[in-house]
């Protein structure tokens, strides 16, 4: 099975860097019925940054308005699903490297049962080029 790569919207927020804070945000989205394709969080100075990758952008925005959250601007992330194999990530990013596209960040994980998933970011100016290289519409 070939890897499936797609573009998705994501939104960042700065939150307090304390135990349970991220869980509170995820609970609120669960209660609002917002399904996430991905989520990531990491320290950012004295705070933390969380990124939401929603299945439905409009539903996330509506929930955020209701919850009075200040989502960052809409940006693009690439999501990957595929058959786990030696060099799977290289097969993907090697194409971008050869074309001179720099990856800002990348997270990948084995999903079990011979599958893997990844998400990666490129600078906004490189989104269209990366999409073309990887055959993403």
HELIX and SHEET records of a PDB file:
HELIX    1   1 UNK A   21  UNK A   31  1                                  11    
HELIX    2   2 UNK A   57  UNK A   67  1                                  11    
HELIX    3   3 UNK A   88  UNK A   98  1                                  11    
HELIX    4   4 UNK A  124  UNK A  126  5                                   3    
HELIX    5   5 UNK A  127  UNK A  134  1                                   8    
SHEET    1   A 6 UNK A  36  UNK A  44  0                                        
SHEET    2   A 6 UNK A  47  UNK A  54 -1                                        
SHEET    3   A 6 UNK A   4  UNK A  16 -1                                        
SHEET    4   A 6 UNK A  75  UNK A  83 -1                                        
SHEET    5   A 6 UNK A 115  UNK A 122 -1                                        
SHEET    6   A 6 UNK A 103  UNK A 112 -1                                        
END                                                                             
